[in-house]
Amino acid sequence: MRTPHLVSLLCVFGLAWLRPSFAAMQQAPTRAEDPAPRITVLYDAFGKDTKMTKDWGYAALVEFNGKRILFDTGDDAAVLAKNAKAKGVDLSRLTFVVLSHRHSDHVSGLSYVLRLNPTVKIYAPKESFGIFGSDLPSQFYRKDESLPAQMRYYNGAPPQTMKFGTVFPGANIQLVDETTEVMPGITLIALISDAQGTKELKELSLAIDTPNGLVLVVGCSHPGIQNIVGEAAKINPHIHFIAGGFHLLVAQDSAIEKVVSALRDTYKVDYIAPGHCTGEPTFNALQKAFGDRYLYAGLGSALSTSRRPASNQGAQAVFDAGDLRSYRKLRAQGDDLPQEGLATVRLAQRR
């Protein structure tokens, strides 16, 4: 007859014993900055994964606390599609896309993404006139009220804001004009290039504030990698990790050494994973300067940005002979050419 009381006691003590576990589950960290991001390189001109196609351009998937951010889309939609499938990456499930700048080797794969998800939010730099669309106040041009209406723009009554089209019609593009935190702990750094050949080019970089420090993903660094890192340091002076292209393809050794010194000694970057347009001599100089804090970031690499990150492709020389051949062949196709020249090269290749 004591059984019901025994069961009751067991239930009471059992629930009391379980209660701390439930509390621990409820108190599990949920802040955006807790998990470290992972970066998977989906587009580049060197790498070890034979199932993926090397091509000149850049794209990387950044995974962070349930967020999935595609940073740039490479130069060819078919290549991006093949590489994503080879890595088992579903680009129909994205939190948002970042297009760092307007050059074709960073935006041309977007058509594939839009086929999978036509409404995905896309962040792109705002320019006065550009391929991402733009708008200007109608006061930007001088007016002459002495002219008859038929000789005046909009019959002399232009809209207050004039909107201009995009080469991606219907895409959900949000233009970014200044450094902006788009989600808690996730900031788009907006800077303008002052370099010859890309003067006035606007470029976005992705900065993620984590418990280990700031994780920075760059596209081509046309505004200067030191300038981008300097801006990032305003968010968090502890720069934990940098991945992407530094655009030092034709830089002389003296200029490369200044960049290397700034990253290592001035900003005291913990880890570095350069790719794309960083350039062979710069890869070499960075590896020597950072030692085991240099991570190989070729096509297909999955880079953890934990406290002690590592590439899933292991420690190795920056390039082997195969890497050098493919990188130099694709480099010769003209990342530094003006856009008109690059378009001519691509058109000739496809004929």
Beta strands, then each sheet from edge to edge (+ up, - down):
strand 1: 38-43
strand 2: 59-64
strand 3: 67-71
strand 4: 96-98
strand 5: 121-125
strand 6: 134-137
strand 7: 161-164
strand 8: 172-176
strand 9: 180-183
strand 10: 186-192
strand 11: 202-210
strand 12: 213-218
strand 13: 239-245
strand 14: 271-275
strand 15: 302-304
sheet 1: 8+ 5+ 4+ 3+ 2- 1+ 15-
sheet 2: 6+ 7-
sheet 3: 9+ 10- 11+ 12- 13- 14-
end
